[in-house]
Amino acid sequence: MARNSSTTAAPPVPPSYEAALEELETLVARLESGQLPLDQLLTGYQRGAELLKFCRSRLEAVENQIKVLEGNELKPWAPQ
């Protein structure tokens, strides 16, 4: 029996770091609740890993931009 391709489509890429972080926090709460069936736990874990990778890459991109602005030397940020 053929699978429906719409059920295997990858979740959309979050529009922003903040959206990804919010989705990740919600997902972690659902996973930690212990109320999800095993197949949903696996799917949730995989989505969480994707979101974490997305967030890390965004943070790294911002850090690299700061390095450029600071002349290749990453300086600690101090609020003024």
ZAKOL-105372 format. One record per residue: y, z, x of N, C-alpha, C in turn. Coordinates in Angstrom, 2 decimals. Atoms other than C-alpha are relative to their C-alpha. Example, Ala and Ser with C-alpha at 12.3 -4.5 7.8 and 13.67 -1.06 7.14 Angstrom:
2
<node><n_Y>-1.19</n_Y><n_Z>0.00</n_Z><n_X>0.89</n_X><ca_Y>-4.50</ca_Y><ca_Z>7.80</ca_Z><ca_X>12.30</ca_X><c_Y>1.20</c_Y><c_Z>0.00</c_Z><c_X>0.90</c_X></node>
<node><n_Y>-1.19</n_Y><n_Z>-0.06</n_Z><n_X>-0.82</n_X><ca_Y>-1.06</ca_Y><ca_Z>7.14</ca_Z><ca_X>13.67</ca_X><c_Y>1.09</c_Y><c_Z>0.73</c_Z><c_X>-0.77</c_X></node>
//
This chain:
80
<node><n_Y>-1.17</n_Y><n_Z>0.00</n_Z><n_X>0.84</n_X><ca_Y>0.00</ca_Y><ca_Z>0.00</ca_Z><ca_X>0.00</ca_X><c_Y>1.24</c_Y><c_Z>0.00</c_Z><c_X>0.89</c_X></node>
<node><n_Y>-1.21</n_Y><n_Z>0.12</n_Z><n_X>-0.81</n_X><ca_Y>3.41</ca_Y><ca_Z>-0.98</ca_Z><ca_X>1.42</ca_X><c_Y>0.96</c_Y><c_Z>1.13</c_Z><c_X>-0.31</c_X></node>
<node><n_Y>-1.01</n_Y><n_Z>-1.05</n_Z><n_X>0.18</n_X><ca_Y>6.08</ca_Y><ca_Z>1.63</ca_Z><ca_X>1.95</ca_X><c_Y>1.31</c_Y><c_Z>-0.62</c_Z><c_X>-0.43</c_X></node>
<node><n_Y>-1.32</n_Y><n_Z>0.44</n_Z><n_X>0.42</n_X><ca_Y>9.45</ca_Y><ca_Z>1.31</ca_Z><ca_X>0.33</ca_X><c_Y>0.95</c_Y><c_Z>0.24</c_Z><c_X>1.16</c_X></node>
<node><n_Y>-0.86</n_Y><n_Z>-0.13</n_Z><n_X>-1.18</n_X><ca_Y>11.95</ca_Y><ca_Z>0.65</ca_Z><ca_X>3.12</ca_X><c_Y>1.19</c_Y><c_Z>0.92</c_Z><c_X>-0.24</c_X></node>
<node><n_Y>-1.14</n_Y><n_Z>-0.86</n_Z><n_X>0.26</n_X><ca_Y>14.68</ca_Y><ca_Z>2.65</ca_Z><ca_X>1.38</ca_X><c_Y>-0.33</c_Y><c_Z>1.47</c_Z><c_X>0.24</c_X></node>
<node><n_Y>0.37</n_Y><n_Z>-1.39</n_Z><n_X>-0.24</n_X><ca_Y>12.68</ca_Y><ca_Z>5.88</ca_Z><ca_X>1.82</ca_X><c_Y>-0.11</c_Y><c_Z>0.31</c_Z><c_X>1.48</c_X></node>
<node><n_Y>0.12</n_Y><n_Z>-0.23</n_Z><n_X>-1.42</n_X><ca_Y>12.39</ca_Y><ca_Z>5.39</ca_Z><ca_X>5.58</ca_X><c_Y>1.28</c_Y><c_Z>-0.32</c_Z><c_X>0.75</c_X></node>
<node><n_Y>-1.27</n_Y><n_Z>0.32</n_Z><n_X>-0.64</n_X><ca_Y>16.02</ca_Y><ca_Z>4.47</ca_Z><ca_X>6.26</ca_X><c_Y>0.54</c_Y><c_Z>1.23</c_Z><c_X>0.72</c_X></node>
<node><n_Y>-0.57</n_Y><n_Z>-1.10</n_Z><n_X>-0.78</n_X><ca_Y>17.73</ca_Y><ca_Z>6.56</ca_Z><ca_X>8.91</ca_X><c_Y>1.23</c_Y><c_Z>0.56</c_Z><c_X>-0.71</c_X></node>
<node><n_Y>-1.19</n_Y><n_Z>-0.59</n_Z><n_X>0.60</n_X><ca_Y>20.35</ca_Y><ca_Z>9.03</ca_Z><ca_X>7.69</ca_X><c_Y>1.25</c_Y><c_Z>-0.56</c_Z><c_X>0.67</c_X></node>
<node><n_Y>-1.21</n_Y><n_Z>0.57</n_Z><n_X>-0.56</n_X><ca_Y>23.91</ca_Y><ca_Z>7.86</ca_Z><ca_X>8.20</ca_X><c_Y>0.55</c_Y><c_Z>0.86</c_Z><c_X>1.15</c_X></node>
<node><n_Y>-0.66</n_Y><n_Z>-0.70</n_Z><n_X>-1.10</n_X><ca_Y>25.82</ca_Y><ca_Z>8.76</ca_Z><ca_X>11.35</ca_X><c_Y>1.19</c_Y><c_Z>0.75</c_Z><c_X>-0.60</c_X></node>
<node><n_Y>-1.12</n_Y><n_Z>-0.77</n_Z><n_X>0.54</n_X><ca_Y>28.30</ca_Y><ca_Z>11.54</ca_Z><ca_X>10.57</ca_X><c_Y>1.34</c_Y><c_Z>-0.64</c_Z><c_X>0.37</c_X></node>
<node><n_Y>-1.31</n_Y><n_Z>0.61</n_Z><n_X>-0.27</n_X><ca_Y>31.93</ca_Y><ca_Z>10.38</ca_Z><ca_X>10.32</ca_X><c_Y>0.81</c_Y><c_Z>0.73</c_Z><c_X>1.07</c_X></node>
<node><n_Y>-0.76</n_Y><n_Z>-0.77</n_Z><n_X>-0.98</n_X><ca_Y>33.16</ca_Y><ca_Z>13.13</ca_Z><ca_X>12.63</ca_X><c_Y>-0.85</c_Y><c_Z>1.14</c_Z><c_X>0.56</c_X></node>
<node><n_Y>0.65</n_Y><n_Z>-1.16</n_Z><n_X>-0.59</n_X><ca_Y>32.16</ca_Y><ca_Z>16.03</ca_Z><ca_X>14.84</ca_X><c_Y>-0.09</c_Y><c_Z>1.13</c_Z><c_X>-1.02</c_X></node>
<node><n_Y>-0.05</n_Y><n_Z>-1.08</n_Z><n_X>0.98</n_X><ca_Y>33.21</ca_Y><ca_Z>18.46</ca_Z><ca_X>12.13</ca_X><c_Y>-1.01</c_Y><c_Z>-0.19</c_Z><c_X>-1.12</c_X></node>
<node><n_Y>0.97</n_Y><n_Z>0.29</n_Z><n_X>1.05</n_X><ca_Y>31.07</ca_Y><ca_Z>16.74</ca_Z><ca_X>9.50</ca_X><c_Y>-1.42</c_Y><c_Z>0.22</c_Z><c_X>0.50</c_X></node>
<node><n_Y>1.32</n_Y><n_Z>-0.20</n_Z><n_X>-0.59</n_X><ca_Y>28.07</ca_Y><ca_Z>16.75</ca_Z><ca_X>11.83</ca_X><c_Y>-0.31</c_Y><c_Z>1.48</c_Z><c_X>0.16</c_X></node>
<node><n_Y>0.19</n_Y><n_Z>-1.43</n_Z><n_X>-0.19</n_X><ca_Y>28.55</ca_Y><ca_Z>20.42</ca_Z><ca_X>12.64</ca_X><c_Y>-0.25</c_Y><c_Z>0.70</c_Z><c_X>-1.33</c_X></node>
<node><n_Y>0.20</n_Y><n_Z>-0.59</n_Z><n_X>1.33</n_X><ca_Y>28.82</ca_Y><ca_Z>21.32</ca_Z><ca_X>8.96</ca_X><c_Y>-1.40</c_Y><c_Z>-0.31</c_Z><c_X>-0.53</c_X></node>
<node><n_Y>1.35</n_Y><n_Z>0.37</n_Z><n_X>0.45</n_X><ca_Y>25.65</ca_Y><ca_Z>19.38</ca_Z><ca_X>8.13</ca_X><c_Y>-1.06</c_Y><c_Z>0.76</c_Z><c_X>0.79</c_X></node>
<node><n_Y>0.95</n_Y><n_Z>-0.71</n_Z><n_X>-0.85</n_X><ca_Y>23.86</ca_Y><ca_Z>20.99</ca_Z><ca_X>11.07</ca_X><c_Y>-0.11</c_Y><c_Z>1.47</c_Z><c_X>-0.41</c_X></node>
<node><n_Y>0.02</n_Y><n_Z>-1.41</n_Z><n_X>0.42</n_X><ca_Y>24.86</ca_Y><ca_Z>24.51</ca_Z><ca_X>9.96</ca_X><c_Y>-0.74</c_Y><c_Z>0.17</c_Z><c_X>-1.33</c_X></node>
<node><n_Y>0.69</n_Y><n_Z>-0.04</n_Z><n_X>1.29</n_X><ca_Y>23.65</ca_Y><ca_Z>23.81</ca_Z><ca_X>6.41</ca_X><c_Y>-1.50</c_Y><c_Z>-0.20</c_Z><c_X>0.19</c_X></node>
<node><n_Y>1.41</n_Y><n_Z>0.30</n_Z><n_X>-0.28</n_X><ca_Y>20.40</ca_Y><ca_Z>22.37</ca_Z><ca_X>7.73</ca_X><c_Y>-0.70</c_Y><c_Z>1.19</c_Z><c_X>0.64</c_X></node>
<node><n_Y>0.59</n_Y><n_Z>-1.17</n_Z><n_X>-0.67</n_X><ca_Y>19.76</ca_Y><ca_Z>25.36</ca_Z><ca_X>9.99</ca_X><c_Y>-0.25</c_Y><c_Z>1.11</c_Z><c_X>-1.01</c_X></node>
<node><n_Y>0.18</n_Y><n_Z>-1.04</n_Z><n_X>1.02</n_X><ca_Y>20.28</ca_Y><ca_Z>27.73</ca_Z><ca_X>7.06</ca_X><c_Y>-1.21</c_Y><c_Z>-0.31</c_Z><c_X>-0.89</c_X></node>
<node><n_Y>1.15</n_Y><n_Z>0.39</n_Z><n_X>0.83</n_X><ca_Y>17.75</ca_Y><ca_Z>25.75</ca_Z><ca_X>4.98</ca_X><c_Y>-1.31</c_Y><c_Z>0.18</c_Z><c_X>0.76</c_X></node>
<node><n_Y>1.21</n_Y><n_Z>-0.15</n_Z><n_X>-0.81</n_X><ca_Y>15.24</ca_Y><ca_Z>25.71</ca_Z><ca_X>7.83</ca_X><c_Y>-0.37</c_Y><c_Z>1.47</c_Z><c_X>0.18</c_X></node>
<node><n_Y>0.24</n_Y><n_Z>-1.42</n_Z><n_X>-0.23</n_X><ca_Y>15.63</ca_Y><ca_Z>29.43</ca_Z><ca_X>8.45</ca_X><c_Y>-0.39</c_Y><c_Z>0.75</c_Z><c_X>-1.27</c_X></node>
<node><n_Y>0.33</n_Y><n_Z>-0.67</n_Z><n_X>1.26</n_X><ca_Y>15.17</ca_Y><ca_Z>30.25</ca_Z><ca_X>4.76</ca_X><c_Y>-1.50</c_Y><c_Z>0.15</c_Z><c_X>-0.20</c_X></node>
<node><n_Y>1.45</n_Y><n_Z>-0.05</n_Z><n_X>0.15</n_X><ca_Y>11.45</ca_Y><ca_Z>29.58</ca_Z><ca_X>5.05</ca_X><c_Y>-0.51</c_Y><c_Z>-0.53</c_Z><c_X>-1.33</c_X></node>
<node><n_Y>0.37</n_Y><n_Z>0.49</n_Z><n_X>1.32</n_X><ca_Y>11.42</ca_Y><ca_Z>27.88</ca_Z><ca_X>1.66</ca_X><c_Y>-0.35</c_Y><c_Z>-1.48</c_Z><c_X>-0.04</c_X></node>
<node><n_Y>0.26</n_Y><n_Z>1.44</n_Z><n_X>-0.02</n_X><ca_Y>10.88</ca_Y><ca_Z>24.27</ca_Z><ca_X>2.78</ca_X><c_Y>-1.47</c_Y><c_Z>-0.28</c_Z><c_X>0.29</c_X></node>
<node><n_Y>1.37</n_Y><n_Z>0.42</n_Z><n_X>-0.32</n_X><ca_Y>7.48</ca_Y><ca_Z>22.55</ca_Z><ca_X>2.74</ca_X><c_Y>-0.05</c_Y><c_Z>-0.56</c_Z><c_X>1.44</c_X></node>
<node><n_Y>0.19</n_Y><n_Z>0.40</n_Z><n_X>-1.38</n_X><ca_Y>6.05</ca_Y><ca_Z>21.54</ca_Z><ca_X>6.11</ca_X><c_Y>0.60</c_Y><c_Z>-1.37</c_Z><c_X>0.32</c_X></node>
<node><n_Y>-0.54</n_Y><n_Z>1.34</n_Z><n_X>-0.29</n_X><ca_Y>6.98</ca_Y><ca_Z>17.84</ca_Z><ca_X>5.85</ca_X><c_Y>1.52</c_Y><c_Z>0.00</c_Z><c_X>0.02</c_X></node>
<node><n_Y>-1.46</n_Y><n_Z>-0.09</n_Z><n_X>-0.01</n_X><ca_Y>10.59</ca_Y><ca_Z>18.73</ca_Z><ca_X>5.02</ca_X><c_Y>0.50</c_Y><c_Z>0.78</c_Z><c_X>1.22</c_X></node>
<node><n_Y>-0.36</n_Y><n_Z>-0.72</n_Z><n_X>-1.22</n_X><ca_Y>10.66</ca_Y><ca_Z>21.17</ca_Z><ca_X>7.94</ca_X><c_Y>0.07</c_Y><c_Z>-0.97</c_Z><c_X>1.18</c_X></node>
<node><n_Y>0.04</n_Y><n_Z>0.97</n_Z><n_X>-1.09</n_X><ca_Y>9.69</ca_Y><ca_Z>18.38</ca_Z><ca_X>10.31</ca_X><c_Y>1.17</c_Y><c_Z>-0.97</c_Z><c_X>-0.10</c_X></node>
<node><n_Y>-1.11</n_Y><n_Z>0.92</n_Z><n_X>0.21</n_X><ca_Y>12.22</ca_Y><ca_Z>15.97</ca_Z><ca_X>8.82</ca_X><c_Y>1.33</c_Y><c_Z>0.69</c_Z><c_X>0.31</c_X></node>
<node><n_Y>-1.22</n_Y><n_Z>-0.76</n_Z><n_X>-0.26</n_X><ca_Y>14.91</ca_Y><ca_Z>18.66</ca_Z><ca_X>8.94</ca_X><c_Y>0.20</c_Y><c_Z>0.26</c_Z><c_X>1.48</c_X></node>
<node><n_Y>-0.08</n_Y><n_Z>-0.24</n_Z><n_X>-1.44</n_X><ca_Y>14.11</ca_Y><ca_Z>19.49</ca_Z><ca_X>12.55</ca_X><c_Y>0.45</c_Y><c_Z>-1.27</c_Z><c_X>0.73</c_X></node>
<node><n_Y>-0.37</n_Y><n_Z>1.26</n_Z><n_X>-0.64</n_X><ca_Y>14.36</ca_Y><ca_Z>15.81</ca_Z><ca_X>13.52</ca_X><c_Y>1.47</c_Y><c_Z>-0.34</c_Z><c_X>-0.26</c_X></node>
<node><n_Y>-1.41</n_Y><n_Z>0.25</n_Z><n_X>0.32</n_X><ca_Y>17.70</ca_Y><ca_Z>15.43</ca_Z><ca_X>11.71</ca_X><c_Y>0.89</c_Y><c_Z>0.95</c_Z><c_X>0.79</c_X></node>
<node><n_Y>-0.77</n_Y><n_Z>-0.96</n_Z><n_X>-0.76</n_X><ca_Y>18.95</ca_Y><ca_Z>18.59</ca_Z><ca_X>13.37</ca_X><c_Y>0.14</c_Y><c_Z>-0.41</c_Z><c_X>1.46</c_X></node>
<node><n_Y>-0.04</n_Y><n_Z>0.46</n_Z><n_X>-1.38</n_X><ca_Y>18.06</ca_Y><ca_Z>17.21</ca_Z><ca_X>16.78</ca_X><c_Y>0.96</c_Y><c_Z>-1.18</c_Z><c_X>0.15</c_X></node>
<node><n_Y>-0.93</n_Y><n_Z>1.14</n_Z><n_X>-0.02</n_X><ca_Y>19.97</ca_Y><ca_Z>14.00</ca_Z><ca_X>15.98</ca_X><c_Y>1.45</c_Y><c_Z>0.49</c_Z><c_X>-0.10</c_X></node>
<node><n_Y>-1.35</n_Y><n_Z>-0.52</n_Z><n_X>0.17</n_X><ca_Y>23.01</ca_Y><ca_Z>15.96</ca_Z><ca_X>14.81</ca_X><c_Y>0.48</c_Y><c_Z>0.74</c_Z><c_X>1.26</c_X></node>
<node><n_Y>-0.35</n_Y><n_Z>-0.71</n_Z><n_X>-1.23</n_X><ca_Y>22.93</ca_Y><ca_Z>18.16</ca_Z><ca_X>17.90</ca_X><c_Y>0.35</c_Y><c_Z>-0.99</c_Z><c_X>1.11</c_X></node>
<node><n_Y>-0.28</n_Y><n_Z>1.03</n_Z><n_X>-1.01</n_X><ca_Y>22.79</ca_Y><ca_Z>15.09</ca_Z><ca_X>20.14</ca_X><c_Y>1.36</c_Y><c_Z>-0.64</c_Z><c_X>-0.26</c_X></node>
<node><n_Y>-1.28</n_Y><n_Z>0.58</n_Z><n_X>0.38</n_X><ca_Y>25.74</ca_Y><ca_Z>13.58</ca_Z><ca_X>18.23</ca_X><c_Y>1.14</c_Y><c_Z>0.93</c_Z><c_X>0.39</c_X></node>
<node><n_Y>-1.05</n_Y><n_Z>-0.97</n_Z><n_X>-0.31</n_X><ca_Y>27.81</ca_Y><ca_Z>16.77</ca_Z><ca_X>18.59</ca_X><c_Y>0.20</c_Y><c_Z>0.14</c_Z><c_X>1.51</c_X></node>
<node><n_Y>-0.11</n_Y><n_Z>-0.12</n_Z><n_X>-1.45</n_X><ca_Y>27.03</ca_Y><ca_Z>17.10</ca_Z><ca_X>22.29</ca_X><c_Y>0.68</c_Y><c_Z>-1.22</c_Z><c_X>0.61</c_X></node>
<node><n_Y>-0.61</n_Y><n_Z>1.21</n_Z><n_X>-0.56</n_X><ca_Y>27.99</ca_Y><ca_Z>13.48</ca_Z><ca_X>22.96</ca_X><c_Y>1.49</c_Y><c_Z>-0.04</c_Z><c_X>-0.30</c_X></node>
<node><n_Y>-1.43</n_Y><n_Z>-0.04</n_Z><n_X>0.32</n_X><ca_Y>31.31</ca_Y><ca_Z>13.95</ca_Z><ca_X>21.15</ca_X><c_Y>0.74</c_Y><c_Z>1.00</c_Z><c_X>0.89</c_X></node>
<node><n_Y>-0.62</n_Y><n_Z>-1.00</n_Z><n_X>-0.87</n_X><ca_Y>32.08</ca_Y><ca_Z>17.10</ca_Z><ca_X>23.11</ca_X><c_Y>0.11</c_Y><c_Z>-0.50</c_Z><c_X>1.44</c_X></node>
<node><n_Y>-0.02</n_Y><n_Z>0.55</n_Z><n_X>-1.34</n_X><ca_Y>31.19</ca_Y><ca_Z>15.38</ca_Z><ca_X>26.36</ca_X><c_Y>1.08</c_Y><c_Z>-1.07</c_Z><c_X>0.14</c_X></node>
<node><n_Y>-1.04</n_Y><n_Z>1.04</n_Z><n_X>-0.03</n_X><ca_Y>33.47</ca_Y><ca_Z>12.44</ca_Z><ca_X>25.50</ca_X><c_Y>1.39</c_Y><c_Z>0.64</c_Z><c_X>0.09</c_X></node>
<node><n_Y>-1.29</n_Y><n_Z>-0.68</n_Z><n_X>-0.04</n_X><ca_Y>36.37</ca_Y><ca_Z>14.82</ca_Z><ca_X>24.87</ca_X><c_Y>0.21</c_Y><c_Z>0.65</c_Z><c_X>1.37</c_X></node>
<node><n_Y>-0.10</n_Y><n_Z>-0.61</n_Z><n_X>-1.33</n_X><ca_Y>35.64</ca_Y><ca_Z>16.69</ca_Z><ca_X>28.10</ca_X><c_Y>0.36</c_Y><c_Z>-1.03</c_Z><c_X>1.05</c_X></node>
<node><n_Y>-0.31</n_Y><n_Z>1.07</n_Z><n_X>-0.95</n_X><ca_Y>35.71</ca_Y><ca_Z>13.41</ca_Z><ca_X>30.01</ca_X><c_Y>1.44</c_Y><c_Z>-0.48</c_Z><c_X>-0.14</c_X></node>
<node><n_Y>-1.39</n_Y><n_Z>0.39</n_Z><n_X>0.21</n_X><ca_Y>39.04</ca_Y><ca_Z>12.50</ca_Z><ca_X>28.44</ca_X><c_Y>0.95</c_Y><c_Z>1.04</c_Z><c_X>0.61</c_X></node>
<node><n_Y>-0.82</n_Y><n_Z>-1.07</n_Z><n_X>-0.57</n_X><ca_Y>40.46</ca_Y><ca_Z>15.87</ca_Z><ca_X>29.49</ca_X><c_Y>0.00</c_Y><c_Z>-0.10</c_Z><c_X>1.52</c_X></node>
<node><n_Y>0.08</n_Y><n_Z>0.16</n_Z><n_X>-1.46</n_X><ca_Y>39.22</ca_Y><ca_Z>15.29</ca_Z><ca_X>33.05</ca_X><c_Y>0.94</c_Y><c_Z>-1.10</c_Z><c_X>0.46</c_X></node>
<node><n_Y>-0.89</n_Y><n_Z>1.10</n_Z><n_X>-0.35</n_X><ca_Y>41.10</ca_Y><ca_Z>12.00</ca_Z><ca_X>33.13</ca_X><c_Y>1.45</c_Y><c_Z>0.46</c_Z><c_X>-0.08</c_X></node>
<node><n_Y>-1.37</n_Y><n_Z>-0.48</n_Z><n_X>0.17</n_X><ca_Y>44.26</ca_Y><ca_Z>13.64</ca_Z><ca_X>31.84</ca_X><c_Y>0.39</c_Y><c_Z>1.03</c_Z><c_X>1.05</c_X></node>
<node><n_Y>-0.26</n_Y><n_Z>-1.03</n_Z><n_X>-0.99</n_X><ca_Y>43.94</ca_Y><ca_Z>16.47</ca_Z><ca_X>34.36</ca_X><c_Y>-0.25</c_Y><c_Z>-0.49</c_Z><c_X>1.42</c_X></node>
<node><n_Y>0.21</n_Y><n_Z>0.54</n_Z><n_X>-1.34</n_X><ca_Y>43.29</ca_Y><ca_Z>14.14</ca_Z><ca_X>37.31</ca_X><c_Y>-1.38</c_Y><c_Z>0.27</c_Z><c_X>0.57</c_X></node>
<node><n_Y>1.41</n_Y><n_Z>-0.16</n_Z><n_X>-0.40</n_X><ca_Y>39.47</ca_Y><ca_Z>14.42</ca_Z><ca_X>37.47</ca_X><c_Y>-0.39</c_Y><c_Z>1.43</c_Z><c_X>0.32</c_X></node>
<node><n_Y>0.33</n_Y><n_Z>-1.39</n_Z><n_X>-0.23</n_X><ca_Y>39.58</ca_Y><ca_Z>18.18</ca_Z><ca_X>37.74</ca_X><c_Y>0.08</c_Y><c_Z>0.73</c_Z><c_X>-1.34</c_X></node>
<node><n_Y>0.04</n_Y><n_Z>-0.70</n_Z><n_X>1.28</n_X><ca_Y>38.48</ca_Y><ca_Z>20.09</ca_Z><ca_X>34.67</ca_X><c_Y>0.55</c_Y><c_Z>1.40</c_Z><c_X>0.19</c_X></node>
<node><n_Y>-0.65</n_Y><n_Z>-1.31</n_Z><n_X>-0.11</n_X><ca_Y>40.79</ca_Y><ca_Z>23.06</ca_Z><ca_X>34.32</ca_X><c_Y>-0.26</c_Y><c_Z>0.80</c_Z><c_X>-1.27</c_X></node>
<node><n_Y>0.21</n_Y><n_Z>-0.79</n_Z><n_X>1.22</n_X><ca_Y>40.22</ca_Y><ca_Z>25.95</ca_Z><ca_X>31.94</ca_X><c_Y>1.18</c_Y><c_Z>-0.14</c_Z><c_X>-0.94</c_X></node>
<node><n_Y>-1.04</n_Y><n_Z>0.11</n_Z><n_X>1.02</n_X><ca_Y>42.13</ca_Y><ca_Z>25.65</ca_Z><ca_X>28.73</ca_X><c_Y>0.57</c_Y><c_Z>1.39</c_Z><c_X>-0.28</c_X></node>
<node><n_Y>-0.66</n_Y><n_Z>-1.28</n_Z><n_X>0.28</n_X><ca_Y>44.64</ca_Y><ca_Z>28.40</ca_Z><ca_X>28.18</ca_X><c_Y>1.02</c_Y><c_Z>-0.22</c_Z><c_X>-1.12</c_X></node>
<node><n_Y>-0.97</n_Y><n_Z>0.15</n_Z><n_X>1.08</n_X><ca_Y>46.47</ca_Y><ca_Z>28.73</ca_Z><ca_X>24.86</ca_X><c_Y>1.37</c_Y><c_Z>0.48</c_Z><c_X>0.45</c_X></node>
<node><n_Y>-1.36</n_Y><n_Z>-0.36</n_Z><n_X>-0.42</n_X><ca_Y>50.21</ca_Y><ca_Z>28.91</ca_Z><ca_X>25.24</ca_X><c_Y>0.73</c_Y><c_Z>0.77</c_Z><c_X>-1.07</c_X></node>
//
